[in-house]
Each structure stands twice: as C-alpha cells, then as structure tokens.
Amino acid sequence: MSIDLKKKAEENFISLKKKADEAISKVGLNGQTARVALAIDISGSMHTLYKNGVVQRAVERLLALGVKFDDNRSIDIFLFGKNDYEVGELSERDFFNYVNDHIVKKYQLEGYTNYAGVMKRITKKYYPQAFEGSSTGGGFFGKLFGGQKFSIDQNAYKAHYQNSEPVYVYFLTDGDNGDKDETELVIREASKLGIFWQFVGIGNEKFQFLNKLDNLQGRFIDNANFFTCTDLDRISDEELFKRSLAEFPSYLTKARSKGLIK
C-alpha cells in the first residue's frame, strides 16, 4: 500500500510542478533563481492540520513551487512555536511522508507562538556576515531581545551579498504571535536585505498583526506580502501559486533598484 501511495504522490508532484511552471511564467519570472525557505507553525492549535495531512499537502505544493527557483531543487525547512528550529533541507527526492517523519516524530507542538526567533534564524542563515555585532549584544535592543543585537550593517551587506540571489520565505501560521515588537524590529531590519517574506494565515483568525506587517512603516523597501486562507485544502493549486507570487515580481524590481540583489 505504501508503495502505491508513494507512486501516487510522485505523480501528483509532477503535476504540481507543471502548475508551478505555468504560474511562474504568468508573472514573468522564468529563469529567476532564489533560495527558498518554508517556516511552519508548530503551536498546539496546529494539531489537527498536522494530524489530517494538511501540512504535508501544503509542504508538497510549496516544494513544487520552490524547486522552480532553487538551483539545488530543494528548500530549507524551519519551525516556530515558543522556540524556533531549523529542520534541514527538503528536496523533491524525499518529500513523501516528510512532515510525519521529520517534524511530527521529532518535534513536539508548543503552547505558544513567536515569530521573531525563527525570522532571525532564517535571516542569519542566509546573511551571516551582514550584521553589526552579530555575535554580541549591544544597546537597548540587544538587552531587550536576549542580549543579541539584531542590526544590519549595510556596508557589510553590500560587500558580501550585493550580487547574491534573493531569498523567498514562505511563512505558514494559524494564529497571532506574542512577540509583536520584536517581530516589527526584525522585519524592518530585514528590509535592508534581499529577503522577501510571504506570510500565509490559515483558518478563521483575523490576523490583524500580519496585516500590519504587510503594510508596516519604516522599512527600507516593502519586503512582505500576506494573504489568508480559511482551508488550504480547498484552495486550488493554481490559486495558491497565484497568491504566493502576487508581490514577488514587484519586490524583485524594487530590490534590484536598491542594489540588494543581482
């Protein structure tokens, strides 16, 4: 049975990649490369979505889109709840049952939701040399946010990353966070980098804070987009890809004009 299920999943993934190709072509991004990350909520309220396979199916759909941008045909997986984690690389060779084998069996759902920790972890993975005092804290924000300063050195960024490819982060959550001030700081600082955040709210929450992030003032450039989806399984692949790419092309244009990406 498992062999049949795997074969069916592989056939479906081929179809997903074709749909991703069409979506990318429609927005004029053929040939565009990017590093791709997927951050997934592991707060307790996500239990049913994991149990019913919704998260696994979402991962497969987003992987199909991500491998079209990434030269290694893989994406990086991160988790966030009260704490944050880097799970590792997911490729199109090992997506089958990935969520159960690499997330559900290895990480417990957590009773709280923070965004900033995983956002900092992602940012520092791709741009480790772009920070002022990246290993030591400093000043008010350094003390307030765990003794570690989160501030971009734009000269260092230009020296190391100005000609790098962009980073596209897909951020999947079903609820609000408890670290709003810190998250605002991170998204503002990250706007000085070549990183785009696609926030997706699942369920019936109002997601007022994510709406605020989408329109947040004080950023170097607009580096985020947000949409909601009451039921991920009920949105078509085509519509999901369309929404996921809605603002990425305009972001790339702005980021290039500011010298953030090649």
C-alpha positions in Angstrom: 0.0 0.0 0.0 2.8 2.4 0.9 4.5 1.9 -2.4 1.2 2.7 -4.2 0.7 5.8 -2.1 4.3 6.9 -2.8 3.8 6.4 -6.5 0.6 8.4 -6.5 2.3 11.2 -4.5 5.1 11.3 -7.0 2.7 11.5 -9.9 0.8 14.3 -8.2 4.1 16.2 -7.6 4.9 16.1 -11.3 1.5 17.7 -11.9 2.2 20.3 -9.2 5.5 21.3 -10.8 3.8 21.8 -14.1 1.3 24.1 -12.5 4.1 25.9 -10.7 5.8 26.4 -14.1 2.7 28.0 -15.5 2.2 30.3 -12.5 5.8 31.5 -12.7 5.6 32.0 -16.4 2.4 34.1 -16.0 4.2 36.6 -13.7 7.3 36.8 -15.9 9.7 35.0 -13.6 11.0 32.3 -16.0 14.7 31.9 -15.3 14.6 33.7 -11.9 16.6 32.0 -9.2 16.2 32.3 -5.5 16.9 30.4 -2.3 13.7 29.3 -0.7 12.7 28.7 2.9 9.5 27.4 4.4 8.7 28.3 8.1 5.9 26.3 9.6 3.9 26.9 12.8 4.2 24.1 15.4 1.9 25.7 18.0 -0.6 23.4 19.7 -3.5 24.8 17.6 -1.9 23.3 14.5 -2.5 19.8 15.8 -5.5 19.0 13.6 -3.7 20.3 10.5 -0.8 18.0 11.1 -3.0 15.0 12.0 -5.2 15.4 8.9 -2.3 15.7 6.5 -3.0 19.4 5.6 0.5 20.4 6.5 2.1 17.6 4.4 0.0 18.5 1.4 0.9 22.2 1.8 4.6 21.3 2.0 4.3 19.3 -1.2 2.7 22.2 -3.0 5.2 24.8 -1.8 8.1 22.5 -2.6 6.8 22.2 -6.2 7.0 26.0 -6.4 10.2 26.4 -4.5 12.3 23.9 -6.6 11.5 26.0 -9.7 13.6 28.8 -8.2 16.3 27.0 -6.3 19.2 25.6 -8.3 19.6 22.7 -5.9 16.0 21.8 -6.4 15.4 21.9 -2.6 14.0 24.2 0.1 15.0 24.8 3.7 12.5 23.9 6.4 12.2 25.9 9.7 9.7 25.5 12.6 8.4 28.0 15.1 6.3 27.9 18.2 7.5 29.1 21.6 11.0 28.3 20.2 12.4 28.0 16.7 14.3 25.3 14.8 16.0 24.6 11.5 14.9 21.1 10.4 17.1 20.9 7.3 16.8 20.7 3.6 13.9 19.2 1.8 14.3 18.0 -1.8 12.0 16.6 -4.4 13.6 13.2 -3.8 12.4 12.9 -0.2 9.1 14.8 0.2 7.0 11.7 0.7 5.7 11.5 4.3 8.2 14.2 5.1 6.1 16.0 7.7 5.4 12.9 9.7 9.0 11.5 9.6 10.9 14.8 10.1 8.5 17.0 12.1 5.8 15.2 13.9 8.1 12.4 15.1 10.9 14.7 16.2 9.3 17.9 17.5 6.5 18.5 20.0 3.8 21.0 19.4 4.4 24.0 21.6 1.9 26.1 23.7 2.9 29.5 22.4 3.7 31.3 19.1 6.6 33.6 18.5 7.6 34.8 15.0 10.8 36.8 15.7 13.1 33.9 16.7 12.6 32.0 13.5 12.8 35.1 11.4 16.1 36.0 12.9 17.3 32.4 12.5 16.4 32.4 8.8 17.9 35.8 8.2 21.2 34.9 9.8 21.4 31.6 7.9 21.4 33.4 4.5 23.2 36.6 5.5 25.5 35.7 8.5 28.0 38.5 7.7 25.5 41.3 7.3 25.0 42.1 11.0 26.5 44.7 13.3 28.0 42.8 16.2 26.4 39.6 15.0 27.7 37.5 17.9 27.4 40.0 20.8 24.6 42.2 22.1 24.6 45.9 22.5 22.4 48.8 23.4 18.8 48.8 24.5 17.5 46.3 21.8 20.5 44.0 22.4 19.5 43.7 26.1 15.8 43.6 25.4 16.0 40.8 22.9 18.1 38.2 24.6 21.5 40.0 24.6 22.0 39.6 20.9 21.9 42.7 18.7 19.8 42.4 15.5 21.0 45.3 13.3 22.0 45.2 9.7 25.4 46.7 8.6 24.5 47.8 5.1 28.2 48.3 4.1 28.9 44.7 5.2 25.8 43.5 3.3 27.0 45.2 0.1 30.5 43.8 0.5 29.3 40.2 0.8 25.8 39.9 -0.7 25.0 42.7 -3.1 25.3 40.4 -6.1 23.6 37.4 -4.5 20.3 35.9 -5.5 17.2 36.8 -3.4 15.7 34.7 -0.7 12.0 33.8 -0.7 10.5 32.8 2.7 7.1 31.2 2.9 5.7 31.7 6.5 2.8 29.5 7.4 0.8 30.1 10.6 -2.7 29.7 12.1 -2.5 32.3 14.8 -1.2 35.5 16.2 2.1 35.9 18.0 3.2 37.1 21.4 6.4 39.0 20.3 5.0 41.7 18.2 7.5 44.5 19.0 10.5 42.2 18.3 8.9 41.0 15.1 8.5 44.5 13.9 12.1 45.2 14.6 13.2 42.1 12.7 11.0 42.8 9.6 12.3 46.4 9.4 15.9 45.4 9.7 15.5 42.5 7.2 14.1 45.0 4.7 17.7 46.1 4.2 18.5 42.6 2.8 17.4 40.7 -0.3 14.8 38.6 1.5 11.1 38.5 0.8 8.5 37.2 3.3 5.3 35.7 2.1 3.1 35.3 5.2 0.1 33.0 5.0 -2.6 32.8 7.6 -4.6 29.6 7.9 -8.0 29.4 9.5 -10.6 31.9 10.7 -8.3 34.3 12.7 -8.4 38.0 11.8 -4.6 38.1 11.6 -4.5 41.8 12.4 -0.8 41.8 13.2 0.1 40.1 9.9 -2.0 42.6 8.1 0.0 45.3 10.0 3.3 43.7 8.9 2.2 43.7 5.3 1.8 47.5 5.5 4.4 48.3 8.1 6.0 51.7 8.0 9.7 52.4 8.4 11.1 49.7 6.1 13.9 50.2 3.6 11.6 48.6 1.0 8.3 46.7 1.1 9.6 43.2 1.8 6.5 41.3 2.7 3.1 40.1 1.5 0.2 38.5 3.3 -2.9 36.6 2.5 -5.4 34.4 4.4 -6.8 31.0 3.5 -9.6 29.5 5.7 -8.9 26.0 4.4 -5.7 25.2 2.5 -7.1 22.0 1.1 -10.0 23.9 -0.6 -7.9 26.4 -2.5 -6.8 25.2 -5.9 -3.1 24.7 -6.7 -3.4 27.4 -9.4 -4.9 30.0 -6.9 -2.4 29.1 -4.2 0.5 29.7 -6.6 -1.0 32.9 -7.9 -1.4 34.4 -4.5 2.1 33.2 -3.5 3.6 35.1 -6.4 1.4 38.1 -6.3 4.0 40.6 -5.0 7.3 38.7 -5.5 7.9 40.2 -9.0 7.5 43.8 -7.8 9.7 43.1 -4.8 12.5 41.9 -7.1 12.3 45.0 -9.2 12.5 47.2 -6.1 15.3 45.2 -4.5 17.4 45.4 -7.7 16.8 49.2 -7.9 18.2 49.4 -4.3 21.2 47.3 -5.0 20.1 44.5 -2.7 20.2 41.6 -5.2 21.8 40.8 -8.6 
